[in-house]
Amino acid sequence: MTDTMAPAFSLCVYCGSRPGADPRFVQAAQQVGEWIGQHGGQLVYGGGNTGLMGVVARSTLDAGGRVVGIMPQGLVKRELSNQACSELHVVDTMHQRKAMMAERADAFLALPGGIGTFEELFEVWTWQQLGYHDKPIGLLNAGGYYDGLLSFLATTVAEQLVSEWQMGLLTVDTEPYRLLPRLVQAAGFGELTGLQENL
């Protein structure tokens, strides 16, 4: 896909600015980026060049996809902004960053990450259950990273503080090649060809 062509879909990915200890996290980020690029898609992410953020961006670009990076001015030096992005937007605040990422996306996906990833995931999940958007949300449980969180979320349902309907808004899988087609199709792009699980 050339940079002048409109992307087939736009996926916002939340993930860590560190690579993490488990090599499966980096592998998952690579697979997500490759899948986006090979299916003519666009990555929307936080604009960083380090950790899993850098991996998913480079993998998307290497596979022929577009990358939109959005970073607040205060993090440009800390997270080393990715100058290779197809578009790199430097905004004033974190609120502007998250709003622009949400606006540019057709669907959301969380990979392993830290508290920033958690906050972003829970925010778009909350927005969805309140009716502020209807874009699908996925959680890639690479290497079992989110097993503990998923166990805790099951407890919140059992204790009747989170509903089954709310939990049903989150699509969870351990394999990117299963999860990504489901998200893109749920976003209304089921007519695209080549959205099979295997590349």
N, C-alpha and C positions, 0 to 999 in steps of 0.2 A: 504494500500500500504506500503510495507516495504521500508526502505531507500535505498536498493540496486536496486529496480525496477526503470526503466525509467518512468518518469511521462507521463501521457497521453497528457498533454499540459502544457505550462508555461505562467502564467499571471503576468505581472508587474502591481502592484497597487501603486498609489500615494495617500497619505492621510496625515492627520495632526498628529503631535506628541503630540497634545492635544486632549482630548475627545470632546470638544465643549460643548455648553450649551444645545443643543437639544438631548434628549436621543435617538432619531431616528438615529442620526449619529452613535452611538455605535452599535445600533441594525443592521444597514446596514453593518457595518464592520464585525460583527459577521456572518451575513448571507452570505457575500461574502466569508469569510474564510471557513465556513462550506461547501459551495457549491464547492469550489475548492477541498477541501479534500475529500468530498464524491464522487466526480467525478474523483478521481485519479490524480488530477492536482498538479502543483507546483506554489507556490507564490514566486515572485521575488519582493523585496521591499527594503526600505532604512535601514533595520537592527535595527531599534529602538525598545525599549521595553515599550515605554510610549504612551499614547493617543490612537488614532485610529490605529496607526501603530502596537502597541502591541496587540490590540484586534484582528486585522485581522490575525496576525501571530499566536497567540495562538489558535484562532479558526480553522485555517488551520491545525495546528499540531494535535489538539484534534480530528479532523475529519479524520485523517489518511493521510493528504497530506504532501508534502515536502515544506520546506521554505528555500529560499536563501536570506540572508541578506547581503547588501553591504553598508558599511559605511566608510566615510573618517576618518582618524585618529583624526582630530580635533574635531569631533562630538561624539567620543566614550563615553566620560564622560558626555557630555551635554545631549545626547539622551539615555544614558544607553543602550549600545548594548545588543541585545538579544542573550544570550549564548545558548539558546535552539534551535537556528536555525539548520537545517540539514547541512547547509553550512553558515559560516559567514566569509565574506571577508572584511578585513580592507585595504583600499586603501589610497593613498596619497592625492588626490584632489577630489573636487566635480565633475570635468570633468570626471575623471576616474570612479567615482561612477555611473554617469548617462550613460556613454558609456557601462559599464558592464551590468547595468540593462537592457538597450535596447537590447544588444546582447543576453542576456539570455531569452528574452521574445518572445512569439508568438503573444501577443496582449497586449494592455495597457488599464488601467482603472483608472480614477480619482474619488476618493471619496471626501467628504468634507475635506477641509484643508486650510492652510494659503498660504502665498506668495510662499513658496517653492513648494507646490503642483501646484499652478498656473503656475509657471515658468516651471516646468517639463511637465505639460500638453501642454502648448503652444509650447514648444520646440519640442516634438515628433510630434505634429500636424504640425508644420512648416517643420520639416524634411520630413514628409509624402508628403506634397503638393509640395515639391521640388524634390521628387522622390528618397530620400535617403533610404526609406524603404516603404514597402506596408503592414505593419501590422495594423490591425484594432485598433481603438481608441474609448473608451467608456467614457461617463461622467454619473455618477450615481447622479442624482439630489435628494438625500435623504432629506426628510423634506422640499423640496423647497429651499434648500440652494443656488442652482445656478440659481434661477429664475431671479435675477437681472443681472447676467452675461449673461444669455441667451437673456434677453431683450436688453442688450447693443449690443450683437452680431447681433441681428436682425437689429439694427440701422446701424451697419457697413455695412450690406448687402444693406439696403435701400439707404445708402449714396454712394454705389458703390465703397467701399474701400475693401470689402471682397466679394468674389463671392459666388453664390449659390453652385457651385461645391466644393469650399473650405469648406463651412458649411456642405456639405453632407459627408465629410470625418469623421465627428464626430457623433457617435451614442449616442443618449441621451435617458435615461429612468429614471423613478422614482423607479422602482422595480428591484432589483438585479436578481430575478429568471426569468425575461424576458430578461434583458440585457446580462447576462453572457452567456447563450447559443448562442445568436446572435454573440457575439464577438468570442467565441471559434469556432463556425461553419465558420465564415468569415475568420478565420485564417487557415482554411483548415482541420478542424477536425470534419467535419459533419458526418463522418462514425462512430464516437464514439456512443455507446449506452448510454442511460440514461441522455441525454442532454435536457430533457424536462423542462418546466418552473417550475413545482412543484416537490419537492424532494420526 
